[in-house]
Amino acid sequence: MGRLTTHVLDTALGCPGKGIFIELYRIDGESRQKLAEVVTNHDGRCDAPILEGDDFTTGEYELVFHAGAYMRAQGLKAEEPRFLDVIPLRFGVSDAREHYHVPLLVSPYSYSTYRGS
């Protein structure tokens, strides 16, 4: 059964990104449909897959990570407006039977992602 998962690692503090608010959207051309909202746990992960089963289909998706609010809560100093605040990651799912793991590695001035396992 296919599913979508994520986790967040704070590369500035060297720890999991706990308490980060994440939104998931399905993208269809110019329209976006919100499918889910989650908050990362103490390990920087979600307690369950964000999307799975029949709800997880081929197509384009977008995870939106509210990293700026997390960084403020951690006391990470930065100018306002922050260089990175809300981080959208748009990606495609070509085989909805597979596990798509889309993590975020974040600091106040950079981020990266990859398709994990």
MMTF fields as JSON, N, C-alpha, C and O atoms, coordinates in Angstrom:
{
  "mmtfVersion": "1.0.0",
  "mmtfProducer": "UNKNOWN",
  "numBonds": 467,
  "numAtoms": 468,
  "numGroups": 117,
  "numChains": 1,
  "numModels": 1,
  "chainsPerModel": [1],
  "groupsPerChain": [117],
  "chainIdList": ["A"],
  "bondAtomList": [4, 2, 8, 6, 12, 10, 16, 14, 20, 18, 24, 22, 28, 26, 32, 30, 36, 34, 40, 38, 44, 42, 48, 46, 52, 50, 56, 54, 60, 58, 64, 62, 68, 66, 72, 70, 76, 74, 80, 78, 84, 82, 88, 86, 92, 90, 96, 94, 100, 98, 104, 102, 108, 106, 112, 110, 116, 114, 120, 118, 124, 122, 128, 126, 132, 130, 136, 134, 140, 138, 144, 142, 148, 146, 152, 150, 156, 154, 160, 158, 164, 162, 168, 166, 172, 170, 176, 174, 180, 178, 184, 182, 188, 186, 192, 190, 196, 194, 200, 198, 204, 202, 208, 206, 212, 210, 216, 214, 220, 218, 224, 222, 228, 226, 232, 230, 236, 234, 240, 238, 244, 242, 248, 246, 252, 250, 256, 254, 260, 258, 264, 262, 268, 266, 272, 270, 276, 274, 280, 278, 284, 282, 288, 286, 292, 290, 296, 294, 300, 298, 304, 302, 308, 306, 312, 310, 316, 314, 320, 318, 324, 322, 328, 326, 332, 330, 336, 334, 340, 338, 344, 342, 348, 346, 352, 350, 356, 354, 360, 358, 364, 362, 368, 366, 372, 370, 376, 374, 380, 378, 384, 382, 388, 386, 392, 390, 396, 394, 400, 398, 404, 402, 408, 406, 412, 410, 416, 414, 420, 418, 424, 422, 428, 426, 432, 430, 436, 434, 440, 438, 444, 442, 448, 446, 452, 450, 456, 454, 460, 458, 464, 462],
  "bondOrderList": [1, 1, 1, 1, 1, 1, 1, 1, 1, 1, 1, 1, 1, 1, 1, 1, 1, 1, 1, 1, 1, 1, 1, 1, 1, 1, 1, 1, 1, 1, 1, 1, 1, 1, 1, 1, 1, 1, 1, 1, 1, 1, 1, 1, 1, 1, 1, 1, 1, 1, 1, 1, 1, 1, 1, 1, 1, 1, 1, 1, 1, 1, 1, 1, 1, 1, 1, 1, 1, 1, 1, 1, 1, 1, 1, 1, 1, 1, 1, 1, 1, 1, 1, 1, 1, 1, 1, 1, 1, 1, 1, 1, 1, 1, 1, 1, 1, 1, 1, 1, 1, 1, 1, 1, 1, 1, 1, 1, 1, 1, 1, 1, 1, 1, 1, 1],
  "groupList": [{"groupName": "MET", "atomNameList": ["N", "CA", "C", "O"], "elementList": ["N", "C", "C", "O"], "formalChargeList": [0, 0, 0, 0], "bondAtomList": [1, 0, 2, 1, 3, 2], "bondOrderList": [1, 1, 2], "singleLetterCode": "M", "chemCompType": "L-PEPTIDE LINKING"}, {"groupName": "GLY", "atomNameList": ["N", "CA", "C", "O"], "elementList": ["N", "C", "C", "O"], "formalChargeList": [0, 0, 0, 0], "bondAtomList": [1, 0, 2, 1, 3, 2], "bondOrderList": [1, 1, 2], "singleLetterCode": "G", "chemCompType": "PEPTIDE LINKING"}, {"groupName": "ARG", "atomNameList": ["N", "CA", "C", "O"], "elementList": ["N", "C", "C", "O"], "formalChargeList": [0, 0, 0, 0], "bondAtomList": [1, 0, 2, 1, 3, 2], "bondOrderList": [1, 1, 2], "singleLetterCode": "R", "chemCompType": "L-PEPTIDE LINKING"}, {"groupName": "LEU", "atomNameList": ["N", "CA", "C", "O"], "elementList": ["N", "C", "C", "O"], "formalChargeList": [0, 0, 0, 0], "bondAtomList": [1, 0, 2, 1, 3, 2], "bondOrderList": [1, 1, 2], "singleLetterCode": "L", "chemCompType": "L-PEPTIDE LINKING"}, {"groupName": "THR", "atomNameList": ["N", "CA", "C", "O"], "elementList": ["N", "C", "C", "O"], "formalChargeList": [0, 0, 0, 0], "bondAtomList": [1, 0, 2, 1, 3, 2], "bondOrderList": [1, 1, 2], "singleLetterCode": "T", "chemCompType": "L-PEPTIDE LINKING"}, {"groupName": "HIS", "atomNameList": ["N", "CA", "C", "O"], "elementList": ["N", "C", "C", "O"], "formalChargeList": [0, 0, 0, 0], "bondAtomList": [1, 0, 2, 1, 3, 2], "bondOrderList": [1, 1, 2], "singleLetterCode": "H", "chemCompType": "L-PEPTIDE LINKING"}, {"groupName": "VAL", "atomNameList": ["N", "CA", "C", "O"], "elementList": ["N", "C", "C", "O"], "formalChargeList": [0, 0, 0, 0], "bondAtomList": [1, 0, 2, 1, 3, 2], "bondOrderList": [1, 1, 2], "singleLetterCode": "V", "chemCompType": "L-PEPTIDE LINKING"}, {"groupName": "ASP", "atomNameList": ["N", "CA", "C", "O"], "elementList": ["N", "C", "C", "O"], "formalChargeList": [0, 0, 0, 0], "bondAtomList": [1, 0, 2, 1, 3, 2], "bondOrderList": [1, 1, 2], "singleLetterCode": "D", "chemCompType": "L-PEPTIDE LINKING"}, {"groupName": "ALA", "atomNameList": ["N", "CA", "C", "O"], "elementList": ["N", "C", "C", "O"], "formalChargeList": [0, 0, 0, 0], "bondAtomList": [1, 0, 2, 1, 3, 2], "bondOrderList": [1, 1, 2], "singleLetterCode": "A", "chemCompType": "L-PEPTIDE LINKING"}, {"groupName": "CYS", "atomNameList": ["N", "CA", "C", "O"], "elementList": ["N", "C", "C", "O"], "formalChargeList": [0, 0, 0, 0], "bondAtomList": [1, 0, 2, 1, 3, 2], "bondOrderList": [1, 1, 2], "singleLetterCode": "C", "chemCompType": "L-PEPTIDE LINKING"}, {"groupName": "PRO", "atomNameList": ["N", "CA", "C", "O"], "elementList": ["N", "C", "C", "O"], "formalChargeList": [0, 0, 0, 0], "bondAtomList": [1, 0, 2, 1, 3, 2], "bondOrderList": [1, 1, 2], "singleLetterCode": "P", "chemCompType": "L-PEPTIDE LINKING"}, {"groupName": "LYS", "atomNameList": ["N", "CA", "C", "O"], "elementList": ["N", "C", "C", "O"], "formalChargeList": [0, 0, 0, 0], "bondAtomList": [1, 0, 2, 1, 3, 2], "bondOrderList": [1, 1, 2], "singleLetterCode": "K", "chemCompType": "L-PEPTIDE LINKING"}, {"groupName": "ILE", "atomNameList": ["N", "CA", "C", "O"], "elementList": ["N", "C", "C", "O"], "formalChargeList": [0, 0, 0, 0], "bondAtomList": [1, 0, 2, 1, 3, 2], "bondOrderList": [1, 1, 2], "singleLetterCode": "I", "chemCompType": "L-PEPTIDE LINKING"}, {"groupName": "PHE", "atomNameList": ["N", "CA", "C", "O"], "elementList": ["N", "C", "C", "O"], "formalChargeList": [0, 0, 0, 0], "bondAtomList": [1, 0, 2, 1, 3, 2], "bondOrderList": [1, 1, 2], "singleLetterCode": "F", "chemCompType": "L-PEPTIDE LINKING"}, {"groupName": "GLU", "atomNameList": ["N", "CA", "C", "O"], "elementList": ["N", "C", "C", "O"], "formalChargeList": [0, 0, 0, 0], "bondAtomList": [1, 0, 2, 1, 3, 2], "bondOrderList": [1, 1, 2], "singleLetterCode": "E", "chemCompType": "L-PEPTIDE LINKING"}, {"groupName": "TYR", "atomNameList": ["N", "CA", "C", "O"], "elementList": ["N", "C", "C", "O"], "formalChargeList": [0, 0, 0, 0], "bondAtomList": [1, 0, 2, 1, 3, 2], "bondOrderList": [1, 1, 2], "singleLetterCode": "Y", "chemCompType": "L-PEPTIDE LINKING"}, {"groupName": "SER", "atomNameList": ["N", "CA", "C", "O"], "elementList": ["N", "C", "C", "O"], "formalChargeList": [0, 0, 0, 0], "bondAtomList": [1, 0, 2, 1, 3, 2], "bondOrderList": [1, 1, 2], "singleLetterCode": "S", "chemCompType": "L-PEPTIDE LINKING"}, {"groupName": "GLN", "atomNameList": ["N", "CA", "C", "O"], "elementList": ["N", "C", "C", "O"], "formalChargeList": [0, 0, 0, 0], "bondAtomList": [1, 0, 2, 1, 3, 2], "bondOrderList": [1, 1, 2], "singleLetterCode": "Q", "chemCompType": "L-PEPTIDE LINKING"}, {"groupName": "ASN", "atomNameList": ["N", "CA", "C", "O"], "elementList": ["N", "C", "C", "O"], "formalChargeList": [0, 0, 0, 0], "bondAtomList": [1, 0, 2, 1, 3, 2], "bondOrderList": [1, 1, 2], "singleLetterCode": "N", "chemCompType": "L-PEPTIDE LINKING"}],
  "groupTypeList": [0, 1, 2, 3, 4, 4, 5, 6, 3, 7, 4, 8, 3, 1, 9, 10, 1, 11, 1, 12, 13, 12, 14, 3, 15, 2, 12, 7, 1, 14, 16, 2, 17, 11, 3, 8, 14, 6, 6, 4, 18, 5, 7, 1, 2, 9, 7, 8, 10, 12, 3, 14, 1, 7, 7, 13, 4, 4, 1, 14, 15, 14, 3, 6, 13, 5, 8, 1, 8, 15, 0, 2, 8, 17, 1, 3, 11, 8, 14, 14, 10, 2, 13, 3, 7, 6, 12, 10, 3, 2, 13, 1, 6, 16, 7, 8, 2, 14, 5, 15, 5, 6, 10, 3, 3, 6, 16, 10, 15, 16, 15, 16, 4, 15, 2, 1, 16],
  "groupIdList": [1, 2, 3, 4, 5, 6, 7, 8, 9, 10, 11, 12, 13, 14, 15, 16, 17, 18, 19, 20, 21, 22, 23, 24, 25, 26, 27, 28, 29, 30, 31, 32, 33, 34, 35, 36, 37, 38, 39, 40, 41, 42, 43, 44, 45, 46, 47, 48, 49, 50, 51, 52, 53, 54, 55, 56, 57, 58, 59, 60, 61, 62, 63, 64, 65, 66, 67, 68, 69, 70, 71, 72, 73, 74, 75, 76, 77, 78, 79, 80, 81, 82, 83, 84, 85, 86, 87, 88, 89, 90, 91, 92, 93, 94, 95, 96, 97, 98, 99, 100, 101, 102, 103, 104, 105, 106, 107, 108, 109, 110, 111, 112, 113, 114, 115, 116, 117],
  "secStructList": [7, 7, 3, 3, 3, 7, 5, 3, 3, 3, 6, 6, 6, 6, 3, 3, 7, 6, 6, 7, 3, 3, 3, 3, 3, 3, 3, 3, 6, 6, 3, 3, 3, 3, 3, 3, 3, 3, 3, 7, 7, 6, 6, 1, 5, 7, 1, 1, 7, 1, 3, 3, 4, 4, 4, 7, 7, 1, 3, 3, 3, 3, 3, 3, 3, 3, 2, 2, 2, 2, 2, 2, 2, 6, 6, 7, 7, 7, 7, 1, 1, 7, 1, 1, 1, 3, 3, 3, 3, 3, 3, 3, 3, 1, 7, 6, 6, 1, 3, 3, 3, 7, 7, 3, 3, 3, 3, 6, 6, 3, 3, 3, 3, 7, 7, 5, 7],
  "xCoordList": [0.834, 0.0, 0.886, 1.811, 0.61, 1.391, 1.071, -0.017, 2.055, 1.846, 2.861, 3.883, 2.544, 3.412, 3.789, 2.923, 5.09, 5.595, 6.635, 7.115, 6.963, 7.99, 8.626, 8.122, 9.71, 10.29, 11.128, 11.481, 11.438, 12.207, 13.409, 13.286, 14.569, 15.796, 16.282, 16.402, 16.554, 17.068, 18.593, 19.228, 19.174, 20.615, 21.389, 22.603, 20.711, 21.385, 21.608, 22.667, 20.602, 20.715, 21.122, 21.446, 21.108, 21.502, 20.509, 20.897, 19.216, 18.191, 16.952, 16.838, 16.019, 14.764, 13.985, 14.055, 13.254, 12.401, 11.044, 10.145, 10.88, 9.622, 8.671, 9.081, 7.386, 6.358, 6.206, 5.675, 6.656, 6.548, 5.204, 4.859, 4.462, 3.171, 3.416, 4.192, 2.743, 2.907, 1.53, 0.623, 1.377, 0.151, 0.466, 1.567, -0.505, -0.369, -1.461, -2.635, -1.053, -1.983, -1.826, -0.734, -2.941, -2.897, -2.942, -3.759, -2.067, -1.97, -2.627, -2.342, -3.503, -4.157, -4.135, -5.014, -3.123, -2.959, -2.644, -1.638, -3.508, -3.329, -4.067, -3.972, -4.797, -5.554, -4.832, -4.085, -5.079, -4.508, -5.663, -6.525, -5.669, -6.686, -5.989, -5.137, -6.36, -5.742, -6.269, -7.479, -5.336, -5.68, -5.451, -6.165, -4.463, -4.128, -3.331, -2.71, -3.37, -2.519, -1.964, -2.696, -0.673, -0.036, 0.984, 1.374, 1.411, 2.478, 3.483, 3.104, 4.759, 5.785, 5.877, 5.654, 6.208, 6.329, 7.745, 8.527, 8.069, 9.367, 10.554, 11.687, 10.283, 11.331, 11.378, 12.104, 10.603, 10.571, 9.77, 9.844, 9.006, 8.213, 6.733, 6.343, 5.921, 4.469, 4.11, 4.761, 3.083, 2.707, 2.135, 2.087, 1.702, 1.126, 1.437, 1.808, 1.293, 1.467, 0.542, -0.586, 1.002, 0.196, -0.925, -2.025, -0.641, -1.627, -1.309, -0.141, -2.356, -2.119, -3.359, -4.431, -3.187, -4.308, -4.924, -4.219, -6.239, -6.958, -6.85, -7.044, -6.543, -6.393, -5.08, -4.94, -4.118, -2.801, -2.8, -2.769, -2.832, -2.931, -1.771, -1.075, -1.569, -0.542, -0.916, -2.091, 0.087, -0.15, 0.862, 1.885, 0.556, 1.445, 0.926, -0.279, 1.851, 1.536, 2.474, 3.501, 2.079, 2.934, 2.845, 1.76, 3.997, 4.105, 4.557, 5.501, 3.891, 4.231, 4.655, 3.844, 5.928, 6.516, 6.584, 7.156, 6.013, 6.033, 7.263, 7.165, 8.41, 9.696, 10.018, 10.675, 9.576, 9.888, 9.318, 9.995, 8.087, 7.466, 8.249, 8.437, 8.7, 9.517, 10.819, 11.209, 11.498, 12.785, 12.619, 13.47, 11.524, 11.252, 11.085, 11.625, 10.336, 10.086, 11.377, 11.49, 12.35, 13.631, 14.594, 15.67, 14.208, 15.067, 16.191, 17.152, 16.089, 17.117, 16.98, 15.971, 17.988, 17.952, 18.105, 18.925, 17.316, 17.409, 16.694, 15.852, 17.028, 16.362, 14.909, 14.573, 14.066, 12.676, 12.476, 12.941, 11.841, 11.326, 12.462, 13.541, 12.187, 13.178, 13.485, 12.628, 14.717, 15.1, 14.238, 13.739, 14.058, 13.165, 12.074, 12.354, 10.84, 9.712, 8.812, 8.834, 8.037, 7.168, 7.844, 8.139, 8.086, 8.844, 7.932, 7.523, 7.604, 6.804, 7.708, 8.697, 7.362, 8.078, 7.072, 6.188, 7.199, 6.288, 6.977, 8.144, 6.253, 6.836, 5.76, 4.564, 6.209, 5.295, 5.32, 6.356, 4.169, 4.024, 3.641, 2.554, 4.531, 4.275, 3.735, 3.129, 3.948, 3.448, 2.899, 3.653, 1.59, 0.94, 0.954, 0.43, 1.54, 1.682, 2.939, 3.125, 3.807, 5.086, 5.032, 4.083, 6.063, 6.232, 7.038, 8.157, 6.483, 7.186, 7.489, 6.58, 8.771, 9.212, 9.92, 10.94, 9.381, 9.9, 10.319, 9.506, 11.56, 12.032, 12.509, 12.784, 12.594, 13.134, 14.288, 14.135, 15.435, 16.58, 16.653, 16.773, 16.582, 16.389, 17.284, 17.596, 17.683, 18.372, 17.815, 17.025, 18.195, 17.638, 17.933, 17.204, 18.995, 19.375, 19.456, 19.884, 19.054, 19.088, 18.163, 17.777, 17.823, 17.08, 17.386, 17.826, 17.146, 17.279, 16.278, 15.732, 16.047, 15.12, 15.622, 16.555, 15.004, 15.326, 14.186, 13.331, 14.159, 13.184, 13.845, 14.748, 13.383, 13.935, 13.183, 12.384, 13.442, 12.785, 12.091, 11.482],
  "yCoordList": [-1.168, 0.0, 1.241, 1.345, 2.179, 3.394, 4.358, 4.344, 5.199, 6.183, 7.311, 7.185, 8.414, 9.58, 9.86, 9.964, 9.982, 10.331, 11.447, 11.745, 12.047, 13.087, 13.129, 12.523, 13.829, 14.201, 15.458, 15.799, 16.136, 17.376, 17.27, 16.881, 17.621, 17.697, 19.141, 19.768, 19.659, 21.005, 20.907, 20.448, 21.339, 21.204, 22.31, 22.195, 23.38, 24.443, 24.009, 24.259, 23.358, 22.92, 21.458, 20.996, 20.728, 19.317, 18.431, 17.564, 18.649, 17.869, 17.727, 18.405, 16.85, 16.754, 18.07, 18.774, 18.384, 19.566, 19.225, 18.809, 19.391, 19.022, 20.217, 21.362, 19.904, 20.927, 21.768, 22.876, 21.275, 22.03, 21.717, 20.556, 22.765, 22.657, 22.434, 23.16, 21.417, 21.057, 20.922, 20.341, 21.461, 21.292, 20.463, 20.544, 19.664, 18.895, 19.31, 19.383, 19.585, 19.957, 19.013, 18.519, 18.773, 18.12, 19.254, 20.167, 19.191, 20.219, 19.707, 18.602, 20.526, 20.19, 21.441, 22.296, 21.537, 22.746, 23.921, 23.919, 24.933, 26.119, 26.023, 26.936, 24.942, 24.843, 23.964, 23.052, 24.271, 23.52, 23.103, 23.914, 21.839, 21.325, 20.837, 19.95, 21.427, 21.006, 19.636, 19.416, 18.701, 17.336, 17.038, 16.225, 17.686, 17.34, 18.451, 19.281, 18.438, 19.274, 18.37, 17.574, 18.493, 17.689, 18.542, 19.61, 18.058, 18.695, 17.603, 16.511, 17.904, 16.897, 16.621, 17.505, 15.381, 14.957, 15.247, 15.923, 14.746, 14.995, 14.482, 14.921, 13.544, 12.978, 13.638, 13.181, 14.717, 15.413, 14.682, 15.019, 13.684, 12.874, 13.061, 13.654, 12.551, 12.532, 11.19, 10.182, 11.172, 9.939, 8.875, 7.701, 9.267, 8.337, 8.885, 10.051, 8.062, 8.602, 9.796, 9.813, 10.77, 11.949, 11.586, 12.134, 10.67, 10.222, 8.775, 8.398, 7.954, 6.545, 5.92, 6.524, 4.7, 3.924, 4.556, 5.103, 4.478, 4.993, 6.505, 7.028, 7.218, 8.672, 9.087, 10.225, 8.172, 8.456, 8.015, 6.819, 8.967, 8.677, 9.333, 10.184, 8.941, 9.586, 11.051, 11.417, 11.867, 13.283, 14.148, 13.669, 15.439, 16.409, 16.779, 16.921, 16.934, 17.291, 18.406, 18.678, 19.041, 20.057, 19.95, 20.01, 19.791, 19.877, 21.292, 21.798, 21.93, 23.293, 23.256, 22.994, 23.522, 23.472, 24.894, 25.788, 25.099, 26.407, 26.47, 26.411, 26.592, 26.524, 27.788, 27.715, 28.948, 30.198, 30.241, 30.68, 29.791, 29.764, 28.834, 29.134, 27.711, 26.781, 27.448, 27.352, 28.128, 28.758, 29.863, 30.027, 30.621, 31.644, 30.992, 31.478, 29.895, 29.193, 28.626, 28.491, 28.294, 27.762, 28.867, 28.596, 30.104, 31.231, 31.486, 32.183, 30.931, 31.165, 32.589, 32.942, 33.395, 34.806, 34.939, 34.261, 35.812, 36.126, 37.45, 37.859, 38.099, 39.344, 39.045, 37.925, 40.063, 39.935, 40.843, 41.981, 40.445, 39.086, 38.085, 38.403, 36.885, 35.809, 35.442, 35.536, 35.024, 34.549, 33.353, 33.296, 32.389, 31.24, 31.277, 31.382, 31.191, 31.197, 30.011, 29.001, 30.132, 29.042, 28.398, 29.072, 27.089, 26.388, 25.402, 24.397, 25.678, 24.728, 23.747, 24.146, 22.472, 21.444, 20.778, 20.056, 21.013, 20.421, 19.218, 19.294, 18.112, 16.868, 16.051, 16.27, 15.113, 14.253, 12.823, 12.317, 12.184, 10.774, 10.033, 10.237, 9.179, 8.44, 7.039, 6.446, 6.504, 5.161, 5.183, 5.093, 5.304, 5.453, 4.169, 4.153, 3.101, 1.867, 1.89, 1.039, 2.874, 2.948, 3.878, 4.643, 3.797, 4.685, 5.886, 5.735, 7.065, 8.306, 8.985, 9.401, 9.091, 9.759, 11.033, 10.977, 12.191, 13.483, 14.286, 15.03, 14.151, 14.852, 16.271, 16.617, 17.072, 18.423, 18.564, 18.279, 19.001, 19.364, 20.875, 21.442, 21.547, 22.99, 23.704, 23.174, 24.915, 25.849, 27.237, 27.353, 28.271, 29.599, 30.111, 30.965, 29.602, 30.132, 29.097, 29.42, 27.867, 26.862, 25.705, 25.492, 24.967, 23.722, 22.794, 23.225, 21.511, 20.531, 19.429, 19.291, 18.644, 17.533, 16.433, 16.635, 15.3, 14.157, 13.171, 13.301, 12.198, 11.135, 10.02, 9.336, 9.855, 8.848, 7.546, 7.33, 6.684, 5.375, 5.141, 4.09],
  "zCoordList": [0.0, 0.0, 0.0, 0.807, -0.897, -0.983, 0.137, 0.713, 0.428, 1.486, 1.351, 0.676, 2.015, 2.057, 3.501, 4.369, 3.753, 5.076, 4.939, 3.846, 6.075, 6.099, 7.475, 8.421, 7.58, 8.869, 8.653, 7.524, 9.751, 9.678, 10.604, 11.765, 10.071, 10.86, 10.873, 9.82, 12.039, 12.227, 12.167, 13.117, 11.048, 10.872, 11.59, 11.756, 12.02, 12.781, 14.223, 14.799, 14.803, 16.194, 16.32, 17.414, 15.207, 15.232, 15.957, 16.74, 15.695, 16.382, 15.502, 14.48, 15.891, 15.15, 15.244, 16.251, 14.195, 14.18, 14.765, 14.035, 16.06, 16.704, 16.76, 16.948, 16.59, 16.663, 15.412, 15.483, 14.269, 13.019, 12.363, 12.143, 12.058, 11.382, 9.894, 9.273, 9.317, 7.905, 7.279, 7.875, 6.077, 5.298, 4.063, 3.518, 3.623, 2.386, 1.424, 1.787, 0.168, -0.89, -2.074, -2.355, -2.765, -4.078, -5.103, -4.99, -6.094, -7.121, -8.402, -8.864, -8.962, -10.236, -11.099, -10.996, -11.949, -12.752, -11.857, -11.148, -11.887, -11.057, -9.725, -8.905, -9.497, -8.243, -7.228, -7.581, -5.953, -4.832, -3.933, -3.592, -3.556, -2.639, -1.379, -1.435, -0.228, 1.025, 1.413, 1.468, 1.687, 2.058, 3.526, 4.113, 4.126, 5.508, 6.159, 5.495, 7.497, 8.341, 9.429, 10.016, 9.698, 10.747, 11.476, 11.004, 12.633, 13.405, 13.751, 14.174, 13.568, 13.855, 15.353, 16.18, 15.679, 17.078, 17.607, 16.939, 18.782, 19.43, 18.613, 18.811, 17.687, 16.846, 15.468, 14.584, 15.282, 14.002, 12.943, 11.761, 13.357, 12.427, 12.704, 13.71, 11.803, 12.01, 12.622, 12.343, 13.452, 14.148, 13.228, 13.596, 12.038, 11.057, 9.672, 9.543, 8.628, 7.281, 7.046, 7.539, 6.314, 6.024, 5.062, 5.138, 4.168, 3.181, 2.856, 2.752, 2.693, 2.385, 1.77, 1.729, 1.294, 0.76, -0.475, -1.323, -0.57, -1.74, -1.887, -2.985, -0.804, -0.872, -1.52, -1.969, -1.572, -2.134, -3.593, -3.88, -4.505, -5.937, -6.68, -6.126, -7.922, -8.737, -8.947, -8.917, -9.156, -9.394, -8.683, -8.192, -8.638, -8.0, -6.623, -6.415, -5.688, -4.312, -3.864, -4.485, -2.76, -2.166, -0.646, -0.067, -0.017, 1.437, 1.76, 1.154, 2.71, 3.111, 4.577, 5.465, 4.815, 6.146, 6.72, 6.096, 7.887, 8.549, 9.465, 10.691, 8.816, 9.517, 10.292, 11.33, 9.817, 10.505, 11.911, 12.84, 12.078, 13.409, 14.333, 15.512, 13.794, 14.582, 15.014, 16.178, 14.078, 14.393, 15.433, 16.306, 15.342, 16.352, 17.724, 18.717, 17.773, 19.038, 19.635, 20.854, 18.779, 19.25, 19.658, 20.191, 19.409, 19.768, 18.786, 19.114, 17.579, 16.559, 16.041, 15.431, 16.284, 15.902, 14.396, 13.777, 13.827, 12.409, 12.179, 12.978, 11.105, 10.76, 10.371, 9.988, 10.477, 10.045, 8.84, 8.894, 7.791, 7.651, 7.498, 7.0, 7.937, 7.876, 6.427, 5.549, 6.203, 4.874, 4.478, 3.354, 5.4, 5.185, 6.241, 7.435, 5.794, 6.719, 6.396, 7.098, 5.355, 4.912, 3.702, 2.715, 3.789, 2.746, 2.014, 2.595, 0.733, -0.042, -0.788, -1.402, -0.727, -1.497, -2.416, -1.955, -3.699, -4.678, -5.308, -5.693, -5.409, -5.916, -6.619, -6.43, -7.428, -8.17, -7.669, -7.238, -7.732, -7.381, -8.658, -9.2, -9.132, -10.375, -10.132, -11.025, -8.934, -8.603, -7.177, -6.208, -7.065, -5.761, -4.934, -3.82, -5.454, -4.672, -3.821, -2.952, -4.075, -3.381, -2.178, -2.004, -1.357, -0.208, -0.668, -1.159, -0.516, -0.807, 0.523, 1.242, 0.84, 2.059, 1.63, 0.943, 2.034, 1.595, 2.83, 3.379, 3.271, 4.462, 4.14, 2.992, 5.201, 5.088, 6.073, 7.261, 5.583, 6.416, 6.357, 5.271, 7.51, 7.495, 8.51, 9.577, 8.145, 9.025, 8.681, 7.745, 9.395, 9.09, 7.677, 7.173, 7.028, 5.725, 4.611, 3.503, 4.884, 3.82, 4.151, 5.3, 3.105, 3.289, 2.131, 1.065, 2.36, 1.301, 1.549, 2.644, 0.508, 0.584, -0.347, -1.124, -0.257, -1.117, -1.014, -0.138, -1.884, -1.742, -0.936, -1.417, 0.281, 1.159, 1.077, 0.165, 2.03, 2.046, 3.367, 3.567]
}
